[in-house]
Amino acid sequence: MIRNRQPADLDACAAVLAEVHRRSGYPHHWPADPAGWLTPDGLTAAWVAEESGVIVGHAALCGPEISRLYVHPAARGNGVGGRLLRTAHDAALARGRSPALEVKATDHTAVALYERHGWTRTATEEEEWRPGERVVIHRYEAGRRG
């Protein structure tokens, strides 16, 4: 089940994020304040995915940008990521925005998810995230299927 994220969900979302970070390195830098990271400036909406009443995934929308999308490793392969992606995509469209997102080029699981759902890579760039740390980023826009 996908539902709107509530303030009371932030601790559980941060706990899932910690497991995702431990297993797959997302986010690239662990935030000092995970709840704050999950609630960035410009946040338009956020959702959680639940299975049997337990939060297993999260997605956010900041203007047209889909971000903070992650799924607990144990819940992957069940369509949770796709449902979160579609929810955020549809919310952006309902607000008159063209959905977009960016992902580290080395996050092959996320890249596969976006491409499987018809997203189109529009650019690949190298960014400096910290002094001396360069990261390759793919930018995507929603395709016909979203």
C-alpha positions in Angstrom: 0.0 0.0 0.0 1.2 3.5 -0.9 0.0 6.4 1.3 0.9 9.9 2.1 3.8 10.2 4.5 2.8 11.5 8.0 5.2 13.3 10.4 5.0 10.2 12.7 6.5 8.1 9.9 9.8 9.8 9.8 11.6 7.6 12.4 10.5 4.4 10.5 11.5 6.0 7.2 15.0 6.9 8.7 15.4 3.3 9.9 14.7 1.9 6.5 17.0 4.5 4.9 19.8 3.4 7.3 19.4 -0.2 6.1 19.4 0.9 2.5 22.5 3.0 3.1 24.2 0.1 4.8 23.4 -2.4 2.0 23.7 -0.2 -1.1 25.2 3.1 -0.2 22.2 5.3 -0.8 22.3 8.1 0.0 25.9 8.6 -1.1 26.7 10.6 2.1 24.8 9.6 5.3 23.0 12.7 6.5 23.6 14.1 10.0 19.8 14.6 10.3 18.0 11.8 8.4 14.5 13.1 9.1 15.6 16.6 7.9 17.1 15.0 4.8 13.8 13.3 4.1 12.1 16.7 4.4 14.1 19.0 2.1 13.4 22.6 1.2 10.8 22.7 -1.6 9.1 19.4 -0.6 5.8 19.2 -2.4 4.7 15.7 -1.2 6.0 12.5 0.2 4.8 8.9 0.3 5.5 5.7 2.1 5.0 2.1 1.0 3.8 -0.3 3.6 3.6 -4.1 3.7 1.7 -5.7 6.6 1.7 -2.3 8.4 5.5 -1.9 8.2 7.1 0.9 6.2 9.3 -0.6 3.5 9.8 2.3 1.1 9.7 6.1 0.5 9.5 8.7 -2.3 9.3 12.4 -2.3 8.5 15.1 -4.8 10.2 18.5 -4.8 8.6 20.5 -7.5 8.9 18.3 -10.6 11.9 16.3 -9.2 11.3 12.9 -7.8 13.7 12.2 -5.0 14.4 10.3 -1.8 13.1 7.1 -3.5 14.2 4.0 -1.8 13.0 0.5 -0.9 14.2 -1.7 1.9 16.4 -4.4 0.5 14.1 -7.2 1.8 11.1 -5.7 0.0 12.8 -5.3 -3.4 11.5 -7.3 -6.4 7.9 -7.0 -5.3 7.0 -3.8 -7.4 7.3 -1.4 -4.4 9.7 0.9 -6.2 7.6 1.0 -9.3 4.5 1.8 -7.3 6.3 4.6 -5.5 7.7 5.9 -8.8 4.2 5.9 -10.4 2.7 7.7 -7.4 5.2 10.5 -7.5 5.0 10.7 -11.3 1.3 11.0 -11.3 1.4 13.6 -8.5 3.8 15.7 -10.5 1.6 15.5 -13.6 -1.5 16.4 -11.5 0.4 19.6 -10.5 1.2 20.5 -14.1 4.8 19.5 -13.8 7.0 17.3 -16.1 8.5 14.7 -13.7 12.3 14.4 -13.7 14.9 12.7 -11.5 18.6 12.1 -11.2 20.5 9.1 -10.1 24.2 8.1 -9.6 25.4 6.3 -12.6 26.7 3.5 -10.4 23.2 2.8 -8.8 22.4 0.1 -11.4 19.3 -1.1 -9.5 17.7 2.4 -9.6 18.7 2.9 -13.2 17.1 -0.4 -14.2 13.9 0.6 -12.3 13.6 3.9 -14.1 14.4 2.5 -17.6 12.0 -0.5 -17.0 9.2 2.0 -16.3 9.9 3.9 -19.5 11.9 6.8 -18.2 14.3 8.4 -20.7 17.9 9.4 -19.9 18.4 13.0 -21.0 21.9 13.7 -19.7 24.9 12.3 -18.0 27.1 14.7 -16.1 29.9 14.7 -13.7 29.3 16.7 -10.5 31.5 17.7 -7.6 29.6 16.7 -4.5 32.4 17.6 -2.1 35.9 19.1 -2.8 37.8 16.5 -4.8 34.8 14.1 -5.0 33.4 13.8 -8.5 30.2 11.7 -9.1 28.6 10.8 -12.4 24.9 11.5 -12.5 22.2 10.4 -15.0 19.2 12.7 -15.4 15.9 11.2 -16.5 12.5 12.5 -17.7 9.3 10.5 -17.6 8.5 8.6 -20.8 5.1 7.8 -22.1 4.5 5.1 -19.5 5.9 6.9 -16.5 
